Amino acid sequence: MPWRAPASKADGAADEHGKNGTVPRPGGAAPPEQTAGVAAEVGVPAERVDRNLFRVLLHRPRVAKAINDLLYAQRFGAALDGRLRELAIMRIGWMTGCEYEWTQHWTVAQTAFGCGPNDLLAVRDWRQAQRFGEVERAVLTATDETLASGTLSADTWALCRRQLGSADACLELAAVIATWHLISQVARSLEIPVEDGVAFWPPDGVAPAGPAES
């Protein structure tokens, strides 16, 4: 029988408790061949069903569709340079301790958006790194400030406006930080695992000491 997203529980209904009184996380990553039909029905691209994030989100197809559209809107035809976006995403993954986000974008940033491995490693402690110029530092400053305070100060906005060259790019940077912080929160809250056969926290297995966000 084809897999279908389960019907939602009635308001006020409680999930069954797992062992030791814990409540199991919803869903679970169904096999791609079981989620492909649901993805096609709601317009989620076929390549997404290879990702555990979407294999879990497709338990709620409309949520999966909305998140996919949000990600795609910022990836194609964007005013913000793709390499700068990936540096911000990697910083979010590192600062929030999101293994899934860091691991996924370690490959994507290099193969699709021109980031070098040393750039990505430098994101871990970018203030001490010597390889970033003023534009990259503005983006990473905005990322850290938003994670710490939930917003961009007037000074940081002005800095990004000077360095990025357009209000559109600054708007997209604010949206990127918010969007991939959302992805980090979802991945961690639902305990979404890295795909089988993929190394954790590439390239060296080093994880951050702990989340450093507001």
N, C-alpha and C positions, 0 to 999 in steps of 0.2 A: 504493500500500500504506500503511495507517495506520502512523504512527510508533509505535514501542515502545521503551521503555528498553532499552539494550543489556545483554546478559548480562554478569555480572561476570567478570573474568579469574580464572584459577586462582591460588591462593596462590603467591606468589613470581614470578609472571609480570610482566614489565616492559612499560611502555608504549613505543610506538615513539617514537623521538626525532625532533624536528622539525629545521628548518634550524638550522645553526650549533650543533648539539648540544643545543639546548633541548628540554625535554619539554613538549608542548602540554598546556594545561589540559583537564580532562575535559569531555566533553559539548559545550557550546555551547548557545545559546538557540535551540531549535527554534521554528518558527512556531507561533502559538497554535492554528491549526486542526489542527496535527499533535499537539499535546499535550493537547487538550481531552478526548479519549477516555480517556487515561491518568489525567488529573486526576479525571474522573468515576468511574472504577473504584475509586480509593482514597479518594474523598471530599474532594478538594481543590476548593473552590468555583470556579465557572467564571470569576469575575472575576480570580482569581489568575493565570490563564494569559496575561493581558495584561502581566504583570510579568516582566522578564528573570530576576529572582531565582528565581521558581518554574519558569520555562521551562528553567532549568538544573537546578534541584533535582529536577525530574520525571524526569531520567535515572535517579534512584533514588527511585521513587515512595513508598516507605515513609518515607524521610527527608523528602521534601516534605510528606507527610501529618503527620508528627510536628511539624515546624516550624510548619506552618500551625495546628495545634491549639494549640501553645504560644502563638503570637501572638494567636489569637482568644480564648483563655482570659483574657488580660490586657487585652483591648480591651472586652469586653462584661461588664456586671455587676460591674465592678471597684470595689474600695474606694478605690483611688487615683484622684484626679481626672484626667480625660483630658488636660486642659491641662498639668498638672504632668508627666504621663508624657511628653508630647511635648517638653517643655523638656529633660527628661533625655535623650531619644532624640537630639534635635538636638545636645546637648552631646557625646554619645558620637560622633555622626557627625563633629563638628568636631574633637574631640580625637584621634580615631583616624585622621583623614584619609580617611574613607570617603565618597567622592563620591556613591555610590549611595544610601547611607542619608540623607545630608543632602538630596539632591535629591528623593527620594521624599517625605520627611516635611515638606519645605518647603510642599508643597501640602496634604498630608493634615492637618497641624497647624492650618492656617488654615481649611480648608473644613469640617472635621468636629469640631474640638475647641476652637475659639474663640481660638486664638493669633493675635496680631497680628504683622505682619511686623517691626515694631520690637522686639517681644519676642524673636523668633527671631534677629534680627541681634545683639541684646544678649547672647545666649548665648555668642557668640564670646569675649567678655571680660566676663563677668557680674560679676566682682568690682568692676569700675570702673563698671558701669551703675547708673543711679539709678532705674530703673523697677521693680526687683524688691523685693517685700516679704520678710518673714522666712520665710514658707512656701516661696516659690520659692528663696530662698537656702539653706534647709536641704536641699531636694531637690538642688540643684546642688552643694552641698558634699558630699553623700553620693555623687553621681555621680563627682566628681573624685577623691575619696578612694578609691573602689573601683577606678577605673581605675589609680590610682597604686600602690595597695598590694594590691589583690585582695580587700579586705575592708572592713567598716565598723568603726570603733573604737567603744568603749562610749560615748564622749562624743558622737560623731556619731549613733549610734542614739538616745541620749537626746534629742538635739536634734530629730531627726525625729519621735520619739514625741510630744514637746511640740507641735510645729508641725502635724503631720498629724492628731493627735487620736485615732488608734487604732493598735493593734498590727497589725491587718490591713492597713492602708494602708502601714505600714512594711515588712511582709513583702512586699507587692506591689512596693514601690519597689525592694527588694533584687533581686527577681525580674526586674523591668523592666531594671535596669542590666545584670544578667547576660545576659538574653535578647538585648537589642539590641547588646550587645558581641559576643555570638555571631554575630548577623546581620552586623555589621561585619566580623568576622574571615572569615566565609564569603564575603561579597561581595568582599573584597579578595584573599583567597587564590585564589578562582576567577576573579578579574578580570572580574566581572560588569559589563557596561557599562550606562550609563543608556539608557533607551528612546529610540528614534529620535525626533527632533524636540523633545526635552526639553533645555532649557538646562542647562549644567553649573554647579554651585555657585551656584544662584540666591540673591539676585536680581542680583548684580553680578559674578559670575564669579570672586570672590576665594576662593582656597583657603587652608587653613592652611599654615604653614611646613613642617609635618611631623607625624607621629603623636607624641603625648605620653602614652603609656601604658606600663604595666609590661610 
